[in-house]
Amino acid sequence: VLEQQPGWQAAITRNKQHGLALLHNEKFEVLLLCSSLSKKARLEYAQTFREKNPCGRIVAVEGREPDGILFEATLSPPVTPDELLHAVRSVLYTAQQ
């Protein structure tokens, strides 16, 4: 859904190591955290993302806030494509203000 938006690029991870490597080596504006990830994995992703992208935004499905990491948006599953797009657009718009 996201990669089909004009001007947007999405990186999809194959596993935790691949995801962390992407976060260490690339710059991102938004991180999407899925509810299927463990709390530990969500925390690692969020911390790495914040370190490398201090102005970045995190959208989390299922609204858990691991160990003090705050999300700019949370969604409760099941999430429709329109809800996901709205959340990402909202956090990007807020970041530009």
TAQUI-V276810 format. One record per helix or strand. SS is the DSSP state (H for helix, E for strand). FROM is the first residue (numbers start at 1). LEN is the number of residues. If there is no record, write none. Layout:
SS | FROM | LEN
SS | FROM | LEN
//
This chain:
H | 2 | 3
H | 16 | 10
E | 30 | 4
H | 39 | 14
E | 57 | 5
H | 66 | 3
E | 73 | 3
H | 81 | 16
//
